[in-house]
Amino acid sequence: MKPMQRWSIVGAVVALLVGSIFLDQVPNQAGPVLAPADPPNVRSAIYQPSPLTASWYCAIGTSDALGYADHTVHITNASEDEATATLSIVTEDGPGPSLRLELGAFATESVDLNQVTSAENSAVVVEIVGGQGVVGHDVETEFGSASGPCSTTVAGNWYFASGSTRRDTSQYLALMNPFGEDVVLDVVFRTATRERRPEDLTSFPVQGRTVKIINVADYVSIEPVVATTIFAIQGRVVAEQLQVTNGELGPSGAALTLGVASPSTEWNIPAGRVTESGDHQLVIFNPGEQLSEIELSIDLSTTEQRSAYGLVPIELTVQPGRFESLDMADLLQALQVPLPIEFGVRVVADNGVPVVVSRSQLYPLVDNSLVGAEDSGATVEVAGGEADISPDLAAEPDGSTAVEDPDREIITVDPSTIERRDPAGSGASTDGGTLGGNLLRQDGNPGDAEDDIAIEDLVSVNLVQTILGDSAQASPLTGVSARPGYAYMADQWFVPYHRYLPDGGTVLVISAPADALVSIRGMAGGRLLDPQRVAVVGETRRVVSVVLPVPQSALWISSDAPIAVEVQTVDLDGRLTVSGAVPVLPR
């Protein structure tokens, strides 16, 4: 690697070239060559050649009318061949009922578990024979809904870079054992100042074909950021996290997060917007025993931004067994980058010590005047001086042990460069009827019933339309997003069955390390819909309005070069949700 000048954490960010984007209907293209990925880093994937039976695991949700997270599972056959799916419910007490579903070509079956059984905690195993299946799930909470892909990985160790037990937030950890043998685990939590090993979660048993739900607040005092590590002493599980924020301090919403089965030296997170009216945190967690030297780069969306800001990579270190939590809004404002701004994140461990990376967004900005001293413990010092430390280091619930970090390294930012943000308001535009950004508006009626759609009715694209500014969606007013990064890229991705809002309400966010020509296709009426085409210049990201003649669909995204993909929605009420996609990988 070429030597480079070391900058402070706010010294600079990477400037990246972004090309123009065009959407067009084109003939079908030949399938690209698949890019390899390290299987331990893959949370969920479709493999080619397809196995005889593909298994998917949806670990968290309820099937109780009074439950905290009503659970719906979406099973899509992304193939022209028919398929059969068996959905088996797994509860805290053992196996529940099963359903057998027949899936036609490019068809989706959605199962509301409330209509199948009643259980406080209901995980699901889906086994698909034939076709090419992709499975996602939704949970509906009192304060908002969340969606995401289910897992295809069952592993001994799992990592979550971030969560929260702030007093307005509930953090639930699901540990699902889909097999007959019992599993024994250790669960360890890391906060800004200490490590916690609760006695109740040491040699913690998860019986065969059960799911256990841990309310993290039962074991960790009020903390703004909590990293979690799960070590298997015996057996393997599926781990998923649900974060629900109740609006007491401002933000309101829910987020689903699959665990990461292995740390990695490279991470990519395509989707995200920083505004003055929201909290935007990037957490880099080093669960290993050696210091990790990190290079953080930010992918912008236009060549004008690159010229104007001249940003270069940031270098920082993460101590072993600890994390760094970066407030991206404060960081970018210190660099005099105007907000709001869309950007992606790339993290590389230069010295080969792997880490786990997660990005969270909360809207509106947390009102710190309501937080109180018990909620302190931020891991990045912004205004200079001593770091805030939780006042009572000795008191731990339920017999957990705590290890302090007296030498905790603080990242400092020159306070003269920062204008503090006001949760009561900002200059960010929140007009839900205003579209900006690097996408093309298209005419059409996304509300048409699926059965009434014919190929000739599909939306056509006017190539002479002008590419808009950087704000591709209205700025969120409320909502919660928490997404781990991708430790891999792929030439093909599937987005599980998802609702798409018109006029930029739902966008596909694509990042590419090299020039890529991307095709986006929905599924309706037993067939693939005609593609939209997107050009992405290397080391950039693109925000693309999803234009479909149906309100809900799975998506097939193919490219002639490796890419990473996320789905970002801001609904008519200004609520933000972000969901992931599933790569297609070689076996």
N, C-alpha and C positions, 0 to 999 in steps of 0.2 A: 504493500500500500504506500502511496506517495506520502511523504511527510507533509503535515499541514499545521498551520498556526493554531495554537490552542486559545480558544476564546472562553470567556466567562459564560455562565448560563444564559445571560441576556446579550451576549456579545453579538450573536448573529444566528440566522437560520438559513437553510439551503434555498437558493434561488433556482427555480426550475422552469424549463421551457414548456409551454403548453400550446398545442396546436388548435386549429379550428375544428369545429364539430359539424357533421352533416348527418341528417337522418334521411333515409331513402328506402323505398321498397325495392328489393333486389331479388334475383333468382336464388334458389337454394345453393349453398356452397358446400364443397366437400369438407368432411370433418377434419379438424386440425390434428396434428400429432400431440399426444398428451404429454404434459410436463410431469416429471417425477416429483414426489414429495415424501418426506420422512414420515412413515405411518404413525410413530408415537406422537407426532405433533398434530395429527388430524383428529378433530372432534367428531366430524361427521363427513361422509363422502359416499359417492357412487363410484363403484369400481368397474372397470372394463378390462377384459371380458367380464360380463355380469356373472356373479356366482349363481348357483342353482337356487339358493335361498338367501335373501338379504334381510338382516335384522336391524330394527331401529328401536331406540329406547327414549321415551319421554318421561323424565323422572319426577317432575313436580306439577302439582295441580290437585284439585279436589273434585269430588262428585257428590257433594252434599249441598243442598239448596242454601244452607247457611254457611257454606265454606268460605275460606279467605281467597280462593283462586279457582273459579269455575273453569273446568278443563275441557277443551275441544281439540280433537286430533284430526289433522287433514292428511289423507293418504292419496298420493297422486301416482298414476301410472304414466310415466313420461316416455312412452313407447307406443308403437303401432300394434304391438302384440298384446293380447289379453293377459291379465294377471289375476292372481288370487291372493288376498291378504287375510291374515288371521290376527285379530287384535285381542290381546290378553291383558286384563287389568290386574295390577299388583297393588295390594293395599298394605297398610302397616301390620295387619293381622295375617297376611298371607295371600295366596292367589284368589282373584275374583273371577267374575264371568268372562267368557270369550265370545267374540263375534267372528263370523266368516264373511268376507266381502268379495264380490266379483267386480273387477275393475276392467272396463273397456279401454280401448286405445285413447291415450291422452285424456283420461278421465280422472276426476277427483271424488272421493267419498269423504265427507266430514262427519265425525262422530262426537256428539255432545255426551260426555260421560254421565252427566246428570240424568240422562234418559236411559242409562244402562244399569247403573248401580248407585248405591248411596254409601259413601265412605269419606271420612274426613280427609284422607290422603290417598290419591289414586294415581299411581304411575301406570305406564302402558308399555308393553312390548308388542311391536308390529313385525310380523314375519311375512315377507312378500315372495311368492313363487311365480316366476315368469315375468315378462315385461322388464321394466326398469323403474323401480319405485323410488320416491322421495317423500319423506314424512316431516311435517312440521306441526307445531301446536300453538294454541292461543290459551292464555289465562285471562279471566276477567275478574278484577279485584274491585273493592269498593271505591278505589281512587284512580282507576284507569286500567287499561288492558295492555298486554304485552304479548309478543309473538316471536318465534324463532324456530330454527331447525331442531329436530331431535337428534340424538347422538347415534352414531354407528360404532362407537368405541366403548369398550369395557376395560378398565385399567386398574392397576394397583395403587397408583399415585395420582393425585389431582391437585391443581393449583388454581386459586382465584387471586388475582393481583389486587382487587379492590372490592369493597362492599362498604356498608355504613351502618352503625348503630346509633347515629344521632337521634335525639329524642323524637323526631318526626318520622323516623324511618324504621321499618321492620325488615330484617334480613333473614330469609329462610334458606337453609341449606338442605337439599334432598340427596340422600345416599340410597341408591337403588341397587339391590342385589337380584339380578334376574335368574340366577342359577340356583340349584338345589342345595349346594354346600354353604354353610355359614361363613361369614367374612368377619375378620377382626381388624379394626382400624385404630390409628391414632389421629386425632384432629388437633391441629396447632394453629393459633391465631397470632398475628403480628400487628401491632399498632405502631404509632409514630415513636413511642418511647420504650416499648417492651414487647417481649414474647410471652404468650400465655398458653399453658398446657393444662386445660381443665381436667381434673381427676376423673370426672364423669365421662370424658371423651378419650381417655387413655385405655387402650385395649377395649374399644367400643365395639360391641357385637351388632352385626346386621344379619339376621337370620335369612336362610334361603328363601327366595321368592317373596321378599318383603321390601318395603321402602321405609326409611326412617327420616323424619324431618327434624332438623335442629334449628331452634330459634336462637340465632347467634347472640342476641341481646341478653339471653339467660346466662351467658358465660363471659361477655365482654362489656365493661362499663361503657357509657356513652362515648362514642368515638366517631370522628368524621370519616376516617378511612380505616378499614380492617382488611388485611390480607389473610388468606386461609390456605393451609396446606393439609392434605389428607394423605397419610402413609398407610399402606396395607401391610399388616403383619401376616395376614393370611387371606388369600382370595382376591377378587376384583369386584369393582362396583362401577356404577355410572353416577356422576356428580353434576348437579345443576343448582343454580342459585336464583332466587326471586327476591327482588328488592322492591318494597312498596313504601311510597312517601305520601304522607297524609295531608300536606298543605299547611300544617301548623306553623312552619317557618317560611312559607312561601311556595316552594315546589310541591307539585302533586303529580302522581303517576306511578307506573310500575315498569320494571325491566327484568327480562329473563336473560340469564347468562349461563352457557355451558362452561364447565371447567376446562382447563388446559391439562392434557395428560403428560406433557413434558415441556420444560423450559426450552427456549430456542435462542439462537444468536441473531436471528433476524425476525422482525415483525413489521406488518403493514396494516394500517387502519385507514380505509378510504374515506369514510363518511364523517362529517362533523362541521359545525359552524360555531364560531366564537362571536358572541355579542356582549355588549356592556350590561345586558339585562339578564344574563344567565351565568351559572357556574359551569366551568369547563375544565375538568381535571384529567391529566395524563399521569397514570401511576406505573412506575417501572419497579418491579419486585424481583429481588435477587434471592432466591431460596437456597442458593448454594453456600459453600464454605470459602469461596475466594472472591475478592473484589472484582466487580465487573466494570469495564471501561466502555462507556456508551457514547455513540454518535447519534444524535437526534436530528432528523431532517424534516422539513415541512414542505409538502407538495402544494404549490399554489395552482391557480386555474387559468391564468392568462399571461401572455408574454409581457404585457404592460406592467403587471405586478412585479415580475422578475426584474424588469428594468428599474422600476421605481424604488424597490426596497433593497435590492442588492444583498439578500440574506445568504448566509453560509451556514454549514452544519454547526450545531452546538455540541460540545463535548462535556460530559459530566461523569462522575463515578457513583456507583451504588455499592454500599458496603455489604458484606456477606450477611445473609439472613435479614435484610432490611429492605425498605422501599423508599423511593423518592416520589413525592406527589407534586406535580407542577400545575400551577394555575395558569392556563394558557392565555386567558384574557389579560391578566396582569403582565405576563411575559411579552405578549405582542404589543401591548400599549407601551411598555418600557422601550420597545424597539421602534416606537412611533409608527406602528402599522395601524391604519384606521380600521375600526370595527363598524358593522359586522363584516366578517370575512369567512369564506369557505376554504377549508384546507384539509389535506390528508397528512398522515404522520408515518414516517419510517424510522425504525429504531434498529441499530446494528450494534452488537457487542464486539468491539474491535479486538479485544484480547481473547475472544473465544469462550468467555464465561457466560453461559446462557442465562436469560432472564424471562420473566413473564410480564406482558404489557396489557393494560386495560385503559379504556377511555370512557369517561362518564360526562353526561351533560344534565344539568338541572335547570329548569325554568319555573318561575322567575328566580332571580338572584336570591340566595338564602339571606334572610334578614338577620344579620349578626347581633342586632340589638335585642333579639329575642332568644339568642342562643344561651347565654349565661356561661359562667366560668367552667361548669362541668362539661361543656362541649368543646373545650379548647383542645389543642394538640395538633395543630397544623404542621405539616412536615416541610414546608418551604417558607422561609422567612422572606417577606416582601418589603417591609418597611424598615428593616435594620433592627439591631438589638437582639435580645435573647428570644429563643423560641418559646412559644407557649407550651407549657407542660401541664398535663392533667394534674389537678391539685392533690388528689388522694391516690398515691401509687400503691399503698398497702392493701386497701380494701378491694377484694375481688370476690365476685359471687360464686357460690357453689364449689368452693375448695380449689379454684384454679390457682396456678402459680404464675408469678410475674417476674420477668427479668428486665431490669432497667438498662438503658443505654446512656450512661453518663457522658460518653464521648460522641454523641450523635452529631454528625456533621450537618451544618446548616448552609443551605444555598442562599446567598444574599443577592438582593437587587437594589440598585441605587434608587432611593426613594424620590430623588429629585426628578426622575424620569417618568414617574407614575402618577396618574390622576386617579384617585380612588373612586371606585364605582359605587353608585347609589342604587340600592335595591328598589327604591320608589320610582325610578324612571331612568331612561337613557335616551340617547339620540337615535337608537336603532328603530328602523321602520317596522311597524307591526301591522300594517294594513293588509289584511288577508286577501284583498282584491288586487294587490300590486304584485306583478311578476317582474323579476329581473333575472339575470343569470345567463349562463352559457348554454341555453337550450332553445329549441325552436317550438313555438306554439303551433298547435295543429287543431283543425276543426274536426268535430265528430261527436257522436253521442255515446259516451261510455256506459250509459245506463240501459242500453238496449238489452233485452233478454237474450241469453245465450242461444236458445233454440231458434231465434229469429235471425241469426247472423249467417250470411252467406259470404263466401270469399270475395265476391265482387262488391260487397258492402264495406269492406275494410277501408280504413282511413288512408287517404293518399297524402303525400307530403309535398309541400311547396318548397323547393330548394332555394328560391330567391328570397325567402324570409330572412330577416336580419337576426344575427345572433345577439342576444340581449346581454345585459351586464352580469356581474358576478353573483348577485343575490337571486339564486334560482328558485327559492321558496320564500314565502313570507316568514319573517323571524318568528320562532315559537314564542307563545305566551306562557305556556305551562307544559309540563311533561318531564319524564325521566328517561334517560338512556344510559345503559352500561354495556359496553361491548369489549370483549377481549380482541386482541389483534389476530391477524392471520400469520402463521409461521410458514406459509407456503403460498404459491400462486398456481394457477391452472389455466388451461386453454378453454375449458368448458365449465360452466356453473349452472346449477339449478336453484331457483328461488322457490321454496315451498309455497303452496297455495296462499294467496295474499290478496287483500283488498287494495285496489289502486284508485286514487282520487285524481280527477282531471286537473288541467291547468296548473301543473307543477305541484299539486298537492302531494303526490308521491313521485319520488325521483329515484333513479338508479345511479349510484355513485361508483365509478370505475377508476381504478388506478392501474398504471402500467409502467414497468421499468424500461420497456422498449416500445417503439412504435407498434400500434395494434389497430387492426380493423375488426370491429366487434359487431356481431349480429345478435339481436334481441327478438325472441319469439314467444308469444303467448300460446295458450292451448284452449280451444273451445270447440264444441260440437264434434268431438272425436278426432280432431286433427290439429296440427300445428298451424298457427296463423302466420301470415306473411311477415317477413322480418323487417325490423328497423335496423339501420346501419349507423355505426358511430365510429369516427376516427379519433384515436387518442395518441398523441405524440408522447414519446418515451419520457419517463421521469415526470409525469404529470398525472392529473386526475381529471375526470369529467363528470359533470352532473347532467343527467339525461332525463327529461320528462318521459314517463312511461305512458304511451298512448295505446290503449286497447279498446276494442269494441264491446268488451264485457267488463263488469265491475270487479270481478275476481278471477284470478287465474294463477297457475304456476307459470314460471318463466324458464325458458332455456336460453342461456347466453353462451355463445361460442366466439372464439377469437383466433386469429392467426399467430398470436403470441401470448405468453402468460399474462394474466391480469388478476386483480382481486376485486370483489363486488360486495356492496352492501345496499340495503333499501332504506330510504329515509322518508318519513311521511310527516307533514304538518297538516292537520285536518282543519275544517272550517272554524272550529273553536280555538285554533291556535295550539293544539296539543301535539307534542313531538313524540314519535316512536321511531326506533331504528331496529332493523332486523337483518340477520345475516343470510348468507347463501351457502350452498353445498357444492364443493368441487367434484369434478369427474376426474378420477385418477387411475393410472394403470395398475393392474395387479401384478 
